[in-house]
Amino acid sequence: MMKIPGASGKTAGGSAPTLGIVGRLGGVGARPAYIGMVSDADGAVVALAAAYKIAEMSKRGDILPGDVTLTTHICPNAPTRPHKPVPMMDGVADRYI
């Protein structure tokens, strides 16, 4: 989990609301069955992209009012299960939540 403090968020002693971003699923690859990124990666990708963007904004002085908490699960070789017409990703994140 990553917390990015806001200008008047709870970590700074303020009362601005906290934004939580949860990247669900997290299976980014299905090696060795398939090569490349899979569709279940969208939750992890969005959480990481949001963390990067908010961190870049902070470096430039654009600090959000409230804290932002981000979390995700990244699994580079998520299991697949048989399904027609194509195999489906098995839910790796449900095991941890």
N, C-alpha and C positions, 0 to 999 in steps of 0.2 A: 504494500500500500504506500502511496506517495501523497503527501499533503503539501500544497502550495499555499502559503499564508497570504491572506488578503490584507488590504490597507486597514480595514476596520472589522476584520473577522474575529472569531473567538480566540485565535492564537495571539492576536494583538490586544486582547482585552475588550474588543468591540462587540457590537450586537448584529453585524451584517450576517445574513443567512449563509450557510455553507452549501456549496454545490457538490454533489457526489456523482462521479462518473464510474460506472461499472461495465467493463468489457466482458460480456458473457461469452461462453463457449471457449474460445482461445485455441482451438485446434488449427494451427497455421499450416501444417503439412501432414501428409499421410504416407510418409516413407516407411517401408520401401515400396509399397504398392503403387504410389503415384509420386511424380516429381512436380515440384512447384507449390505455389500457395493455393489453398483451398477456400471455398466460399465461407466456411465457418470462421475464417480468420477475421471477419469484419469487426467483431466486437473488440478483439485485441488491438487491431490496427487503429480503430477510432480512439480508443483509450490512450494509446501511445501518441497518436497525432495530436490529441487535445493537450496532453501533458507537454509535448514539445512546443506547441503554439503558445500556451499560457506561460511557459518558462521563457520563451523568446520575448513575449510581451513584457514580462517582468524585467528582463534585462534592459529593455528600452524605456523603462519607466512607466509603462502602462499597467499599473497594478489594479487588479479587480478589487471591488469593495470587500467581498467575503472570501473565506477560505475555499479552496477546491481540493477535494479528496478524490484520488483516482486509484483504481485497482483493476487488475485483470489477471488472467491465467494464460500463459503461453505454453503450448505443447507442440513441439516441432514434428512429432511423429505420433499423432493421434490414431487410435485404432479405427478401423472401418468395420462395417457389418454388411453382409450381403443384402442387396436390394435391387430390384429391377426397375429401370433399365441400367442404373449405375449404382455402385456401392455407396452407402451413406456413412457420414462421419458418426462415430459413437460419441455420446456426450461425456467428455472428460471433465468438464467443470462441475457437473452435477455431483460428482464424487466428493468435491471439496466444499460445497456450499451447504 
